[in-house]
Amino acid sequence: MEFQRTVLVTGGCGFIGSAALLDWVPRHPGIRFVNLDALTYAGNPLSLSEIEKARNYAFIRRDLRDPRAIRQAIADHRPDWVFHFAAESHVDRSIAGPGDFIQTNIVGTYHLLEACREFWSNPEGKLFHHVSTDEVFGSLGDEGKFTEQTPYDPHSPYSASKAASDHLVRAYGDTYGLPFKLTNCSNNYGPRQFPEKLVPLMILNALEGKPLPVYGQGLNVRDWLYVDDHVDAIWQVAERGRFGETYCVGGNCEMRNIDVVREICRAVEDLADLPDRESMITYVKDRPGHDWRYAIATDKIESELGWKPRETFRSGIRKTVQWYLDHPDWVDSVRSGEYRRWIESHYGHRGVPA
């Protein structure tokens, strides 16, 4: 059987990338999916165990920071579409060590764009879909929402690196005619998220009876998007969105951080049959440059493509808590570092399979 097209997914072992592949691979058996991932600390191939033997799925371990490896990957697999998820994404880590964010998010995106530009001499049927964040827009006051026309105003090394990569993608479209689409999403949550982020950290700490640390007074506001809704939006933009356009993807679910944590406490208490968890909330010193409020207007993607999020925060967080309850082996593997040893035994210490 010949495949209709080949799709390269960067960062497919990460949180959003793995959700995308778990949804897309079985849903599109006529499309070949190639997952390119460096398997850094948050990349876990065990998240993809359900599809690892699918005939339309392949994995290659490559690092975006290595231009030769990326060029060879594009030359070998000749993808028609590229979905660029791979990124360093944790704000606190970017404050402590911005170098990795510059190298992966900016330089790595440049290497990928250059490889695509070289091998896509005919842009017909090609697509570079860049997955980005609402953090590039900076911070909102108490009113208003981010739109596709909001000026960029990043406040952390992470958001600045993502803003730079967004600009690079658009520049390659304008300068070289690279066929691209771009999405900026709000805060994602859901199954398989590495437990450094707010939602999985709070779920696991609540389950284990540990303190629930909240920055400041927990009054910062975010718009929350269930990860399966996000990857559905990305595919719809890829299939039916306009080339050279940006689409904002949000959950239409603004919540203060403290209310997010309280909702998690209620879900854990109910689903795990545990006593009061809200009493474990502790307030810690706020992080530098902590943006006050994010909110995304989804008018464009709703009007052009008919996309809307399916999950409310309450329904999505219950699904998320239940997933962590149902997958203690995944949690234990990530927290113990066991999955890192599994990776090296299967794929070696370099960027190619052992």
Residue pairs with C-beta under 8 A, 6 or more apart in sequence:
1 30
3 30
3 31
3 32
3 56
4 30
4 31
5 31
5 32
5 80
5 81
5 125
6 31
6 32
6 33
6 34
6 77
6 78
6 79
6 80
6 81
7 24
7 31
7 32
7 33
7 34
7 79
7 80
7 81
7 82
7 83
8 34
8 36
8 73
8 74
8 77
8 79
8 81
8 82
8 83
9 17
9 20
9 21
9 33
9 34
9 35
9 36
9 82
9 83
9 85
10 17
10 36
10 37
10 64
10 82
10 83
10 84
10 85
10 86
10 112
11 17
11 36
11 37
11 43
11 84
11 85
11 86
11 87
12 18
12 20
12 21
12 33
12 35
12 36
12 37
12 48
12 59
12 85
13 35
13 37
13 39
13 43
13 44
13 45
13 47
13 48
13 59
14 37
14 42
14 43
14 44
14 85
14 86
14 89
14 194
15 42
15 188
15 190
15 192
15 193
15 194
15 197
15 227
16 85
16 131
16 188
16 227
16 230
16 231
17 35
17 37
17 83
17 85
17 86
18 44
18 47
18 48
18 192
19 190
19 191
19 192
19 227
19 228
19 230
19 231
20 83
20 85
20 231
20 234
20 235
21 33
21 35
21 48
21 51
21 57
22 47
22 48
22 50
22 51
23 228
23 231
23 232
23 235
24 31
24 33
24 231
24 235
25 33
25 51
25 54
25 56
25 57
26 51
26 54
28 56
29 55
29 56
30 56
31 56
32 56
32 57
32 58
33 56
33 57
33 58
34 58
34 59
34 60
34 73
34 77
34 79
35 48
35 57
35 58
35 59
35 60
36 60
36 62
36 70
36 73
36 86
37 43
37 45
37 59
37 61
37 62
37 86
38 61
38 62
38 63
38 64
38 65
38 86
38 351
39 45
39 61
39 343
39 347
40 88
41 194
41 340
42 89
42 194
42 196
44 192
44 194
44 330
44 333
44 334
44 339
44 343
45 52
45 59
45 343
45 346
46 330
46 333
46 339
46 342
47 192
47 330
48 57
48 59
51 57
52 59
58 77
60 73
60 77
60 352
61 347
61 351
61 352
61 353
62 69
62 70
62 73
62 351
62 352
63 69
63 108
63 351
64 70
64 86
64 104
64 107
64 108
64 109
64 111
64 112
65 103
65 104
65 107
65 108
65 111
66 111
66 351
67 111
67 114
67 115
69 351
70 108
70 111
70 112
70 115
71 111
71 114
71 115
71 118
73 115
74 115
74 116
74 118
74 119
75 115
75 119
78 119
80 125
80 126
80 127
81 126
81 127
81 128
81 129
81 238
82 112
82 116
82 127
82 128
82 129
83 129
83 131
83 234
83 238
84 109
84 112
84 128
84 129
84 130
84 131
84 169
85 131
86 104
86 108
87 104
87 105
87 161
87 162
87 165
88 94
88 100
88 101
88 104
88 105
88 158
88 161
89 133
89 158
90 158
90 196
90 197
91 135
91 156
91 158
91 159
91 287
92 196
92 287
93 100
93 101
93 158
93 196
94 101
94 156
94 157
94 158
94 161
95 156
95 157
95 287
95 288
95 289
98 157
98 161
101 157
101 158
101 161
102 157
102 161
104 161
105 158
105 161
105 162
105 164
105 165
106 161
106 164
106 165
106 168
109 130
109 165
109 168
109 169
110 168
113 128
113 168
113 169
113 172
113 178
116 126
116 128
116 178
117 172
117 176
117 178
120 126
120 178
120 179
123 177
123 178
123 179
126 179
127 179
127 180
127 181
127 238
127 243
128 169
128 172
128 178
128 179
128 180
128 181
129 180
129 181
129 182
129 183
129 234
129 237
129 238
130 165
130 166
130 169
130 180
130 181
130 182
130 183
131 183
131 185
131 234
132 162
132 165
132 166
132 182
132 183
132 184
132 185
133 159
133 162
133 184
133 185
134 146
134 184
134 185
134 186
134 223
134 248
134 250
134 294
134 296
135 154
135 155
135 156
135 158
135 159
135 162
135 291
135 294
136 152
136 153
136 154
136 159
136 162
136 163
136 166
136 184
137 146
137 150
137 151
137 152
137 153
137 154
137 184
137 294
138 152
138 153
138 154
138 155
138 159
138 291
139 153
139 155
139 291
139 292
139 293
139 294
140 146
140 292
140 293
140 294
140 295
141 292
141 293
142 293
144 295
145 295
145 296
145 297
146 184
146 248
146 294
146 295
146 296
146 297
147 248
147 297
147 299
147 300
148 184
148 245
148 246
148 247
148 248
148 300
152 163
152 166
152 167
154 160
154 162
154 163
155 289
155 291
156 289
166 182
166 184
169 178
169 180
169 182
170 180
170 182
172 178
172 180
173 179
173 180
173 243
173 244
179 243
179 244
180 243
180 244
181 237
181 238
181 241
181 242
181 243
181 244
181 245
181 246
181 247
182 245
182 246
182 247
183 233
183 234
183 237
183 246
183 247
183 248
183 249
184 246
184 247
184 248
184 249
184 296
185 225
185 230
185 233
185 248
185 249
185 250
185 296
186 222
186 223
186 224
186 225
186 249
186 250
186 251
186 294
186 295
186 296
187 222
187 223
187 224
187 225
187 294
188 225
188 226
188 227
188 230
189 197
189 198
189 199
189 200
189 224
189 225
189 226
189 227
189 316
189 317
189 320
190 226
190 227
190 228
190 316
190 319
190 320
190 323
191 227
191 319
191 320
191 323
191 324
191 327
192 323
192 330
193 199
193 200
193 227
194 200
194 334
195 201
195 204
195 331
195 334
195 335
198 257
198 260
198 261
199 260
199 264
199 317
199 320
200 320
200 324
202 212
202 260
202 261
202 264
202 265
203 264
203 268
203 320
203 321
203 324
204 324
204 331
204 335
205 211
205 212
205 280
206 212
206 264
206 265
206 268
206 274
206 277
206 280
207 268
207 272
207 274
207 324
207 325
209 280
210 280
211 280
211 281
211 282
212 261
212 265
212 277
212 280
212 281
212 282
213 282
213 283
213 284
214 257
214 258
214 261
214 281
214 282
214 283
214 284
215 257
215 283
215 284
215 285
215 286
215 287
215 290
216 283
216 285
216 286
216 290
217 258
217 283
218 256
218 257
218 258
218 259
218 261
218 281
218 283
219 256
219 257
219 258
220 256
220 257
220 290
220 291
220 292
220 293
221 254
221 255
221 256
221 257
221 292
221 293
221 294
221 295
222 254
222 255
222 257
222 260
222 293
222 294
223 250
223 251
223 252
223 253
223 254
223 294
223 295
223 296
224 251
224 253
224 254
224 255
224 260
224 313
224 316
225 249
225 250
225 251
225 253
225 309
226 251
226 309
226 310
226 311
226 316
226 319
226 320
228 310
228 311
229 251
229 309
229 310
229 311
229 316
230 249
232 307
232 310
233 247
233 249
233 301
233 307
234 249
236 301
236 305
236 307
237 247
237 301
237 305
240 304
240 305
241 247
241 301
241 304
241 305
242 304
247 300
247 301
247 304
247 305
248 296
248 297
248 298
248 300
248 301
249 296
249 298
249 301
249 307
250 295
250 296
250 297
250 298
250 309
251 309
251 311
251 313
251 316
252 298
252 308
252 309
253 309
253 312
253 313
254 293
254 295
255 263
255 313
258 281
260 313
261 281
262 278
262 281
263 313
263 314
263 317
264 277
264 317
264 321
265 276
265 277
265 278
265 280
265 281
267 314
267 317
267 318
267 321
268 274
268 277
268 321
269 275
269 276
269 277
270 318
271 318
271 321
271 322
271 325
272 321
272 325
298 307
298 308
298 309
301 307
302 308
311 319
324 331
332 338
333 339
333 342
345 354
346 353
346 354
347 353
347 354
348 354
